[in-house]
Each structure stands twice: as C-alpha cells, then as structure tokens.
Amino acid sequence: MLRMNAMSQPIKKIVNIHIQSTIQHPAAALETFDIQTIGELTIKGNQPYLVYEETQNDKAVKTTVKLNGDSALIMRSGGVKMRLPFVKEELQTGSYDPGYGTIMITTNTKQLQFGDGNFRVEYELLINEEVVGTYTLELIYTEAN
C-alpha cells in the first residue's frame, strides 16, 4: 500500500483578494475594475494556485491563477471559459469562449511580477494578430482571519 506523507499534501488557505484591473481598448476610454472577494490559495509542491469566483453577466465564473515568477496561467470556467497564458516578453496562444464558440487569442506580456501576497501582469491581447486591448491585472491577497 502506497502512503502519502504530510509533506505531499497540498496546503490550502482561505484568503482575502483585492482585484484591480484596467482595460484600454483602442480609441476607447480606460475601463477600471476594483473587486474585493474571498478565495483560496493552494500550494501543491512549490506551485501556488489562487482560486476565486466572480460574476460576469449574471453568471458565476470560477477563476484559477497558476502563479510563477517567470510565467502565469489564468483559467476561467463557468459562464465564461478562458485560458490566458503569460510569459514575459513572449507571445502565447490562449482561448476565450463566451458561450457561443471558442476564439483563439494571443497574449503579449509586457510585465509579470509575483511576490508574497501580490501578482501583477501587464499585457496586450491580440485577436488575428491585431491588438484589441492593453490590460493590467493586479491581485493582492492576504490570509483571512
């Protein structure tokens, strides 16, 4: 019988998450979003994941952020399905499905920072090799009491 020791079990913590996001579409006003929510920080091995739920267009969306110093991956499921990969200074292919078909998208990551309790990414979003917006996302998370 194979037994797992305590070190191989994921570490899970409930966290308060402050989400700050800006979106700049070409020839449009800057959009800003500021959201407070509760989520879960899970550490599997040395890999941290941040999971939280938000509502978009009256539909629940589960967001999972795989955090790393050199790369990151945002996955959404539920009312919206999305896969957004980030590698600094590299083009990465992802996908977006708002419910009526999958659109292939590309991220061009300008900045990527990950530290204790903070994740920040600045990127351009491209569809068919054309920039459709410049985005900034910052997640600040602290252990809930």
C-alpha positions in Angstrom: 0.0 0.0 0.0 1.4 3.4 -1.0 1.2 6.0 1.7 1.5 9.8 1.2 3.3 11.7 3.9 2.1 15.0 5.2 4.6 16.9 3.1 3.0 15.8 -0.2 -0.5 17.1 0.8 -1.5 20.4 -0.7 -1.5 23.4 1.6 -4.8 25.4 1.5 -5.5 28.8 3.0 -8.6 31.0 2.8 -7.5 34.4 1.5 -9.0 37.9 1.0 -8.3 39.0 -2.5 -8.3 42.6 -3.9 -8.5 42.5 -7.7 -7.6 45.7 -9.6 -7.9 45.6 -13.4 -7.6 48.2 -16.2 -8.5 47.7 -19.8 -7.6 50.1 -22.6 -9.3 49.3 -25.9 -8.1 51.2 -29.0 -9.9 54.6 -29.3 -11.9 54.0 -26.1 -12.0 55.3 -22.6 -9.9 53.4 -20.0 -12.0 50.9 -18.0 -11.2 50.2 -14.4 -12.4 47.5 -12.1 -11.8 47.1 -8.3 -13.2 44.0 -6.7 -12.9 42.5 -3.2 -13.6 38.8 -2.8 -12.6 35.7 -0.8 -10.8 32.8 -2.4 -8.4 30.0 -1.7 -4.6 29.9 -2.0 -3.4 26.3 -2.6 0.2 25.3 -2.7 0.9 21.9 -4.4 4.6 21.2 -4.1 6.2 24.6 -4.7 3.4 25.7 -7.1 0.9 28.2 -5.8 -2.6 28.5 -7.2 -5.1 31.2 -6.4 -8.8 30.3 -6.9 -11.8 32.6 -6.6 -15.3 33.1 -8.0 -16.7 36.2 -9.6 -19.9 37.1 -11.5 -19.8 38.2 -15.2 -23.1 39.0 -17.0 -25.1 37.3 -14.1 -23.1 34.1 -14.5 -20.7 32.6 -11.9 -17.2 32.3 -13.2 -14.5 30.3 -11.4 -11.0 31.7 -11.9 -7.8 29.8 -11.2 -4.5 31.6 -11.4 -1.3 29.5 -11.6 1.4 31.7 -10.2 5.1 31.7 -11.0 7.9 34.1 -11.2 8.5 33.7 -14.9 5.1 32.7 -16.2 1.5 32.5 -15.2 -1.8 31.0 -16.4 -5.3 32.3 -15.8 -8.1 29.7 -16.4 -11.8 30.6 -16.1 -14.7 28.2 -16.2 -18.4 28.5 -15.8 -20.3 31.3 -17.6 -17.1 32.1 -19.4 -14.3 29.7 -20.4 -10.9 31.2 -20.9 -7.3 30.2 -20.9 -4.8 33.1 -20.7 -1.1 32.1 -20.6 1.6 34.6 -19.8 5.4 34.5 -20.3 7.2 37.9 -20.1 8.2 39.3 -23.5 6.7 36.3 -25.3 3.6 35.8 -27.4 1.4 33.0 -26.0 -1.7 31.4 -27.5 -4.8 31.1 -25.4 -8.6 30.7 -25.9 -11.8 32.5 -24.9 -15.3 31.1 -25.1 -18.1 33.4 -24.0 -20.7 30.7 -24.6 -21.1 30.8 -28.4 -17.8 29.4 -29.7 -14.1 29.4 -28.9 -12.0 32.3 -30.1 -8.2 31.9 -30.3 -6.4 34.8 -28.6 -2.8 35.8 -28.1 -1.2 37.5 -25.1 1.9 39.7 -25.4 3.2 40.0 -21.8 4.9 43.3 -21.1 5.4 42.9 -17.3 5.0 40.0 -14.9 5.6 40.2 -11.2 4.9 37.7 -8.5 5.8 38.1 -4.8 4.5 37.3 -1.4 0.8 38.2 -1.5 0.9 40.0 -4.8 0.6 39.1 -8.5 0.7 41.7 -11.3 0.6 41.3 -15.1 0.5 43.9 -17.9 -0.3 42.5 -21.4 -1.6 43.2 -24.8 -4.5 41.0 -26.0 -4.4 40.1 -29.7 -7.1 38.5 -32.0 -6.0 37.6 -35.5 -2.6 39.4 -34.8 -4.3 42.7 -34.1 -4.1 44.3 -30.6 -7.7 44.6 -29.2 -6.7 45.9 -25.8 -4.0 46.6 -23.3 -4.7 45.1 -19.9 -3.3 45.3 -16.3 -4.3 42.9 -13.6 -3.2 43.0 -10.0 -4.2 40.5 -7.4 -3.3 41.4 -3.8 -4.1 38.6 -1.3 -3.8 38.2 2.4 -4.7 35.3 4.7 -8.3 35.6 6.0 -8.8 35.7 9.8 
